[in-house]
Amino acid sequence: MTGARRGLVLPALFAAACVALFAGLGVWQLRRLAWKEALIERIEAREAAPATPLPPAADRAGLKADDYAFARVTARGAFAGREALVFAGPVAVDRGPAQSGYFVLTPFRLAAGGVALVNRGFAPMDVAERGGFAPPPAGEIDIVARMRPPERRGVFTPADEPARGRFFAQDASAIAPALGLADAAPFTLDALAGEGPANGWPRPVARLERPPNNHLSYALTWFGLAATTAVFFAVWARRR
C-alpha cells in the first residue's frame, strides 16, 4: 500500500461512519413517519366515529392508551368538586388568534361509578387567573367527550403547583390526588363543542389538533447528507 493510500484509511473510516450515521437517522425518520401517519389516521377515524358509552369502572384500570386515545364517548354524571387549571398555549378558539391560557378541568362524578376529570374547555390567561369562567352545569347530565391519555412531561415541563390548583400536563394521576379524588379514572375527558357555555369561557376546542408531521423532509435531509458526504469523500480521495 502506497503512502497516499495509507493516508486515506482514517478519512475513509470517518466518512463511512458519517454516511452510516446519516443513513441510519434517515431510516429512523421513515419509521417515525409511518408511526405518525398511523397516529393521524387513528385520530381522524376516531374523531369521525359515533360516540360510544364510556368503559365501565371495572375495565378502566386495564385500558391501554392506544386503544382509547381520542375516542368519542358518552357519559352520565354530575360535576362536583374543586377545579384544576392546566396550562395551555397557544390555543386558537373560534378562529381567533392563538393565545395562552388554561384548560379548566372539573371532577365529573359518573353515574356508573368513579369519577373522571373533564376538560371543560379553554380560558385565556387573565380570565382563568381570576376565575372568570362559567361554573359547570348543576345536577346530573349527559356529556359527549373525547378520551385523552395522560400527557407526557418533557424535560423542560415546569413543576406543578398543586396547592394553587395549577398544572402543566393533563395527567389524571397527578391532578386527581391534589383534588382529593381517590377513585379517578386514569384518563381525562375533553368536552366537545356544544358542551360548554353558550357565551363566555371556558370554550371546548372544536377540532382536535393534528400532530406535526415533518418526518419525510427530515428523512430526505439525512439521506441527502449521507449522499453528499459519500460524494464529497470520493471526489476528495480521487484528487489525493
C-alpha positions as YAML, in Angstrom:
chain: A
units: angstrom
residues:
- id: 1
  name: MET
  ca: [0.00, 0.00, 0.00]
- id: 2
  name: THR
  ca: [1.39, 3.36, -1.00]
- id: 3
  name: GLY
  ca: [1.74, 6.23, 1.43]
- id: 4
  name: ALA
  ca: [-1.10, 8.13, -0.28]
- id: 5
  name: ARG
  ca: [-3.46, 5.21, 0.13]
- id: 6
  name: ARG
  ca: [-2.48, 4.72, 3.75]
- id: 7
  name: GLY
  ca: [-3.32, 8.36, 4.31]
- id: 8
  name: LEU
  ca: [-6.88, 7.68, 3.12]
- id: 9
  name: VAL
  ca: [-7.67, 4.95, 5.66]
- id: 10
  name: LEU
  ca: [-8.68, 7.14, 8.59]
- id: 11
  name: PRO
  ca: [-10.62, 9.68, 6.47]
- id: 12
  name: ALA
  ca: [-12.38, 6.77, 4.74]
- id: 13
  name: LEU
  ca: [-13.38, 5.25, 8.07]
- id: 14
  name: PHE
  ca: [-14.63, 8.61, 9.31]
- id: 15
  name: ALA
  ca: [-16.60, 9.23, 6.11]
- id: 16
  name: ALA
  ca: [-18.10, 5.73, 6.26]
- id: 17
  name: ALA
  ca: [-19.16, 6.29, 9.87]
- id: 18
  name: CYS
  ca: [-20.81, 9.60, 8.94]
- id: 19
  name: VAL
  ca: [-22.63, 8.02, 5.98]
- id: 20
  name: ALA
  ca: [-23.85, 5.17, 8.16]
- id: 21
  name: LEU
  ca: [-24.99, 7.58, 10.87]
- id: 22
  name: PHE
  ca: [-26.84, 9.88, 8.46]
- id: 23
  name: ALA
  ca: [-28.46, 6.95, 6.65]
- id: 24
  name: GLY
  ca: [-29.49, 5.41, 9.95]
- id: 25
  name: LEU
  ca: [-31.11, 8.66, 11.03]
- id: 26
  name: GLY
  ca: [-32.94, 8.78, 7.71]
- id: 27
  name: VAL
  ca: [-34.30, 5.26, 8.22]
- id: 28
  name: TRP
  ca: [-35.35, 6.20, 11.76]
- id: 29
  name: GLN
  ca: [-37.26, 9.20, 10.41]
- id: 30
  name: LEU
  ca: [-39.04, 6.95, 7.90]
- id: 31
  name: ARG
  ca: [-40.14, 4.74, 10.77]
- id: 32
  name: ARG
  ca: [-41.33, 7.81, 12.64]
- id: 33
  name: LEU
  ca: [-43.20, 8.86, 9.51]
- id: 34
  name: ALA
  ca: [-45.08, 5.55, 9.38]
- id: 35
  name: TRP
  ca: [-45.91, 5.83, 13.09]
- id: 36
  name: LYS
  ca: [-47.08, 9.45, 12.76]
- id: 37
  name: GLU
  ca: [-49.25, 8.70, 9.71]
- id: 38
  name: ALA
  ca: [-50.88, 5.81, 11.57]
- id: 39
  name: LEU
  ca: [-51.49, 8.08, 14.57]
- id: 40
  name: ILE
  ca: [-53.10, 10.80, 12.43]
- id: 41
  name: GLU
  ca: [-55.23, 8.22, 10.65]
- id: 42
  name: ARG
  ca: [-56.39, 6.85, 14.01]
- id: 43
  name: ILE
  ca: [-57.21, 10.35, 15.27]
- id: 44
  name: GLU
  ca: [-59.26, 11.13, 12.17]
- id: 45
  name: ALA
  ca: [-61.12, 7.82, 12.33]
- id: 46
  name: ARG
  ca: [-61.99, 8.19, 16.00]
- id: 47
  name: GLU
  ca: [-62.96, 11.82, 15.58]
- id: 48
  name: ALA
  ca: [-65.44, 10.86, 12.86]
- id: 49
  name: ALA
  ca: [-66.77, 7.75, 14.59]
- id: 50
  name: PRO
  ca: [-70.04, 7.89, 16.57]
- id: 51
  name: ALA
  ca: [-69.78, 8.24, 20.34]
- id: 52
  name: THR
  ca: [-69.95, 5.08, 22.42]
- id: 53
  name: PRO
  ca: [-70.61, 4.64, 26.16]
- id: 54
  name: LEU
  ca: [-67.64, 5.24, 28.45]
- id: 55
  name: PRO
  ca: [-65.99, 1.96, 29.52]
- id: 56
  name: PRO
  ca: [-67.25, 0.72, 32.91]
- id: 57
  name: ALA
  ca: [-65.20, 1.37, 36.04]
- id: 58
  name: ALA
  ca: [-64.07, -2.26, 36.27]
- id: 59
  name: ASP
  ca: [-62.36, -2.03, 32.85]
- id: 60
  name: ARG
  ca: [-60.69, 1.39, 33.16]
- id: 61
  name: ALA
  ca: [-57.54, 0.36, 35.00]
- id: 62
  name: GLY
  ca: [-56.58, -2.13, 32.28]
- id: 63
  name: LEU
  ca: [-57.11, 0.23, 29.33]
- id: 64
  name: LYS
  ca: [-54.15, 0.89, 27.06]
- id: 65
  name: ALA
  ca: [-53.72, 4.41, 25.74]
- id: 66
  name: ASP
  ca: [-53.53, 3.32, 22.09]
- id: 67
  name: ASP
  ca: [-56.85, 1.51, 22.44]
- id: 68
  name: TYR
  ca: [-58.84, 4.53, 23.58]
- id: 69
  name: ALA
  ca: [-56.89, 7.71, 22.77]
- id: 70
  name: PHE
  ca: [-59.20, 10.37, 21.29]
- id: 71
  name: ALA
  ca: [-62.24, 8.08, 21.15]
- id: 72
  name: ARG
  ca: [-65.62, 9.84, 21.36]
- id: 73
  name: VAL
  ca: [-67.69, 8.65, 24.32]
- id: 74
  name: THR
  ca: [-70.88, 9.49, 26.17]
- id: 75
  name: ALA
  ca: [-71.10, 9.64, 29.95]
- id: 76
  name: ARG
  ca: [-73.72, 10.48, 32.54]
- id: 77
  name: GLY
  ca: [-72.93, 12.07, 35.86]
- id: 78
  name: ALA
  ca: [-72.67, 15.32, 37.76]
- id: 79
  name: PHE
  ca: [-69.93, 17.91, 38.14]
- id: 80
  name: ALA
  ca: [-68.73, 18.28, 41.71]
- id: 81
  name: GLY
  ca: [-65.54, 19.30, 43.48]
- id: 82
  name: ARG
  ca: [-62.62, 21.67, 43.21]
- id: 83
  name: GLU
  ca: [-61.37, 22.51, 39.73]
- id: 84
  name: ALA
  ca: [-57.83, 22.45, 38.35]
- id: 85
  name: LEU
  ca: [-56.19, 24.60, 35.70]
- id: 86
  name: VAL
  ca: [-53.79, 23.06, 33.17]
- id: 87
  name: PHE
  ca: [-51.57, 25.45, 31.27]
- id: 88
  name: ALA
  ca: [-52.20, 25.52, 27.52]
- id: 89
  name: GLY
  ca: [-50.82, 27.69, 24.83]
- id: 90
  name: PRO
  ca: [-51.03, 28.97, 22.34]
- id: 91
  name: VAL
  ca: [-54.58, 27.82, 21.52]
- id: 92
  name: ALA
  ca: [-56.83, 29.18, 18.77]
- id: 93
  name: VAL
  ca: [-60.53, 29.26, 19.69]
- id: 94
  name: ASP
  ca: [-63.42, 30.29, 17.43]
- id: 95
  name: ARG
  ca: [-60.99, 31.04, 14.58]
- id: 96
  name: GLY
  ca: [-59.50, 33.86, 16.62]
- id: 97
  name: PRO
  ca: [-55.81, 34.49, 17.23]
- id: 98
  name: ALA
  ca: [-53.94, 31.88, 19.22]
- id: 99
  name: GLN
  ca: [-53.35, 32.82, 22.85]
- id: 100
  name: SER
  ca: [-52.02, 31.25, 26.01]
- id: 101
  name: GLY
  ca: [-54.28, 30.29, 28.87]
- id: 102
  name: TYR
  ca: [-55.55, 27.29, 30.80]
- id: 103
  name: PHE
  ca: [-57.77, 24.29, 30.29]
- id: 104
  name: VAL
  ca: [-60.37, 24.05, 33.06]
- id: 105
  name: LEU
  ca: [-60.62, 20.51, 34.48]
- id: 106
  name: THR
  ca: [-63.62, 19.67, 36.68]
- id: 107
  name: PRO
  ca: [-64.33, 16.39, 38.51]
- id: 108
  name: PHE
  ca: [-67.32, 14.59, 36.98]
- id: 109
  name: ARG
  ca: [-68.92, 12.04, 39.31]
- id: 110
  name: LEU
  ca: [-70.04, 9.24, 36.98]
- id: 111
  name: ALA
  ca: [-73.43, 7.65, 37.45]
- id: 112
  name: ALA
  ca: [-71.86, 4.28, 36.61]
- id: 113
  name: GLY
  ca: [-69.25, 4.67, 39.36]
- id: 114
  name: GLY
  ca: [-66.00, 6.52, 39.86]
- id: 115
  name: VAL
  ca: [-65.05, 9.98, 38.74]
- id: 116
  name: ALA
  ca: [-63.41, 11.39, 35.63]
- id: 117
  name: LEU
  ca: [-61.67, 14.72, 35.18]
- id: 118
  name: VAL
  ca: [-63.44, 16.61, 32.40]
- id: 119
  name: ASN
  ca: [-61.62, 19.28, 30.47]
- id: 120
  name: ARG
  ca: [-64.50, 21.75, 30.06]
- id: 121
  name: GLY
  ca: [-62.51, 23.92, 27.67]
- id: 122
  name: PHE
  ca: [-60.03, 26.73, 27.29]
- id: 123
  name: ALA
  ca: [-59.98, 30.08, 29.09]
- id: 124
  name: PRO
  ca: [-57.49, 32.90, 28.39]
- id: 125
  name: MET
  ca: [-54.82, 33.62, 30.96]
- id: 126
  name: ASP
  ca: [-56.47, 36.69, 32.51]
- id: 127
  name: VAL
  ca: [-59.89, 35.02, 32.67]
- id: 128
  name: ALA
  ca: [-58.59, 31.81, 34.20]
- id: 129
  name: GLU
  ca: [-56.33, 33.51, 36.77]
- id: 130
  name: ARG
  ca: [-59.23, 35.49, 38.25]
- id: 131
  name: GLY
  ca: [-61.71, 32.61, 37.99]
- id: 132
  name: GLY
  ca: [-63.84, 34.48, 35.48]
- id: 133
  name: PHE
  ca: [-65.09, 31.40, 33.65]
- id: 134
  name: ALA
  ca: [-68.59, 29.94, 33.94]
- id: 135
  name: PRO
  ca: [-69.34, 27.27, 36.56]
- id: 136
  name: PRO
  ca: [-70.23, 23.77, 35.37]
- id: 137
  name: PRO
  ca: [-73.88, 22.80, 34.86]
- id: 138
  name: ALA
  ca: [-75.68, 21.70, 38.02]
- id: 139
  name: GLY
  ca: [-77.31, 18.31, 38.50]
- id: 140
  name: GLU
  ca: [-76.94, 15.06, 36.63]
- id: 141
  name: ILE
  ca: [-76.35, 15.47, 32.90]
- id: 142
  name: ASP
  ca: [-75.16, 13.59, 29.83]
- id: 143
  name: ILE
  ca: [-71.98, 14.72, 28.10]
- id: 144
  name: VAL
  ca: [-70.16, 13.83, 24.90]
- id: 145
  name: ALA
  ca: [-66.40, 13.93, 25.24]
- id: 146
  name: ARG
  ca: [-63.12, 12.71, 23.85]
- id: 147
  name: MET
  ca: [-60.94, 10.35, 25.88]
- id: 148
  name: ARG
  ca: [-57.39, 11.58, 26.33]
- id: 149
  name: PRO
  ca: [-54.46, 9.55, 27.71]
- id: 150
  name: PRO
  ca: [-52.06, 11.16, 30.20]
- id: 151
  name: GLU
  ca: [-49.81, 13.77, 28.66]
- id: 152
  name: ARG
  ca: [-46.12, 13.05, 28.78]
- id: 153
  name: ARG
  ca: [-43.89, 15.55, 30.51]
- id: 154
  name: GLY
  ca: [-40.90, 16.92, 28.66]
- id: 155
  name: VAL
  ca: [-37.51, 17.78, 30.03]
- id: 156
  name: PHE
  ca: [-38.47, 21.44, 30.29]
- id: 157
  name: THR
  ca: [-42.01, 20.97, 31.61]
- id: 158
  name: PRO
  ca: [-42.35, 23.14, 34.75]
- id: 159
  name: ALA
  ca: [-43.22, 21.59, 38.09]
- id: 160
  name: ASP
  ca: [-46.90, 21.53, 39.01]
- id: 161
  name: GLU
  ca: [-48.31, 23.79, 41.72]
- id: 162
  name: PRO
  ca: [-50.95, 21.52, 43.29]
- id: 163
  name: ALA
  ca: [-51.53, 23.85, 46.24]
- id: 164
  name: ARG
  ca: [-52.71, 26.52, 43.78]
- id: 165
  name: GLY
  ca: [-54.51, 24.07, 41.51]
- id: 166
  name: ARG
  ca: [-52.11, 24.82, 38.64]
- id: 167
  name: PHE
  ca: [-50.69, 22.03, 36.48]
- id: 168
  name: PHE
  ca: [-48.61, 21.79, 33.33]
- id: 169
  name: ALA
  ca: [-49.71, 18.42, 31.97]
- id: 170
  name: GLN
  ca: [-53.17, 16.94, 31.56]
- id: 171
  name: ASP
  ca: [-52.41, 13.88, 33.68]
- id: 172
  name: ALA
  ca: [-55.12, 12.47, 35.91]
- id: 173
  name: SER
  ca: [-52.63, 10.56, 38.07]
- id: 174
  name: ALA
  ca: [-51.06, 13.88, 39.15]
- id: 175
  name: ILE
  ca: [-54.16, 16.07, 39.27]
- id: 176
  name: ALA
  ca: [-56.66, 13.74, 40.97]
- id: 177
  name: PRO
  ca: [-54.70, 13.30, 44.25]
- id: 178
  name: ALA
  ca: [-54.27, 17.07, 44.52]
- id: 179
  name: LEU
  ca: [-58.06, 17.42, 44.31]
- id: 180
  name: GLY
  ca: [-58.66, 14.67, 46.87]
- id: 181
  name: LEU
  ca: [-60.03, 12.18, 44.34]
- id: 182
  name: ALA
  ca: [-59.24, 8.59, 45.21]
- id: 183
  name: ASP
  ca: [-61.32, 6.83, 42.53]
- id: 184
  name: ALA
  ca: [-60.45, 8.87, 39.44]
- id: 185
  name: ALA
  ca: [-60.16, 7.30, 36.00]
- id: 186
  name: PRO
  ca: [-56.59, 7.12, 34.57]
- id: 187
  name: PHE
  ca: [-57.64, 9.24, 31.58]
- id: 188
  name: THR
  ca: [-59.26, 12.64, 31.17]
- id: 189
  name: LEU
  ca: [-62.25, 13.63, 29.06]
- id: 190
  name: ASP
  ca: [-62.19, 16.59, 26.68]
- id: 191
  name: ALA
  ca: [-65.66, 18.10, 26.37]
- id: 192
  name: LEU
  ca: [-66.63, 18.56, 22.72]
- id: 193
  name: ALA
  ca: [-68.02, 21.69, 21.09]
- id: 194
  name: GLY
  ca: [-71.58, 22.27, 22.24]
- id: 195
  name: GLU
  ca: [-70.86, 21.09, 25.77]
- id: 196
  name: GLY
  ca: [-69.61, 24.46, 27.01]
- id: 197
  name: PRO
  ca: [-71.46, 27.68, 27.87]
- id: 198
  name: ALA
  ca: [-73.28, 29.43, 25.05]
- id: 199
  name: ASN
  ca: [-71.17, 32.53, 25.60]
- id: 200
  name: GLY
  ca: [-68.06, 33.19, 27.60]
- id: 201
  name: TRP
  ca: [-65.46, 30.78, 28.95]
- id: 202
  name: PRO
  ca: [-64.37, 28.01, 29.09]
- id: 203
  name: ARG
  ca: [-64.81, 27.02, 25.45]
- id: 204
  name: PRO
  ca: [-64.22, 23.49, 24.22]
- id: 205
  name: VAL
  ca: [-61.79, 23.16, 21.34]
- id: 206
  name: ALA
  ca: [-63.88, 22.30, 18.29]
- id: 207
  name: ARG
  ca: [-61.30, 20.25, 16.40]
- id: 208
  name: LEU
  ca: [-58.52, 18.05, 17.67]
- id: 209
  name: GLU
  ca: [-55.19, 19.38, 16.51]
- id: 210
  name: ARG
  ca: [-53.15, 17.05, 14.34]
- id: 211
  name: PRO
  ca: [-49.58, 16.46, 15.48]
- id: 212
  name: PRO
  ca: [-46.94, 17.95, 13.15]
- id: 213
  name: ASN
  ca: [-45.65, 15.51, 10.56]
- id: 214
  name: ASN
  ca: [-42.34, 16.64, 9.06]
- id: 215
  name: HIS
  ca: [-40.59, 13.29, 9.18]
- id: 216
  name: LEU
  ca: [-40.40, 12.83, 5.39]
- id: 217
  name: SER
  ca: [-38.49, 16.10, 4.95]
- id: 218
  name: TYR
  ca: [-36.24, 15.15, 7.86]
- id: 219
  name: ALA
  ca: [-35.56, 11.74, 6.29]
- id: 220
  name: LEU
  ca: [-34.70, 13.31, 2.91]
- id: 221
  name: THR
  ca: [-32.37, 15.73, 4.67]
- id: 222
  name: TRP
  ca: [-30.48, 12.92, 6.41]
- id: 223
  name: PHE
  ca: [-30.28, 10.81, 3.24]
- id: 224
  name: GLY
  ca: [-29.07, 13.89, 1.37]
- id: 225
  name: LEU
  ca: [-26.33, 14.43, 3.93]
- id: 226
  name: ALA
  ca: [-25.29, 10.78, 3.61]
- id: 227
  name: ALA
  ca: [-25.08, 11.06, -0.19]
- id: 228
  name: THR
  ca: [-23.27, 14.40, -0.03]
- id: 229
  name: THR
  ca: [-20.71, 13.01, 2.40]
- id: 230
  name: ALA
  ca: [-20.06, 9.97, 0.21]
- id: 231
  name: VAL
  ca: [-19.67, 12.07, -2.96]
- id: 232
  name: PHE
  ca: [-17.50, 14.65, -1.23]
- id: 233
  name: PHE
  ca: [-15.15, 11.97, 0.10]
- id: 234
  name: ALA
  ca: [-14.99, 10.21, -3.28]
- id: 235
  name: VAL
  ca: [-14.02, 13.44, -5.05]
- id: 236
  name: TRP
  ca: [-11.50, 14.34, -2.36]
- id: 237
  name: ALA
  ca: [-9.94, 10.85, -2.39]
- id: 238
  name: ARG
  ca: [-9.69, 10.84, -6.17]
- id: 239
  name: ARG
  ca: [-7.78, 14.10, -6.10]
- id: 240
  name: ARG
  ca: [-5.41, 12.67, -3.49]
...
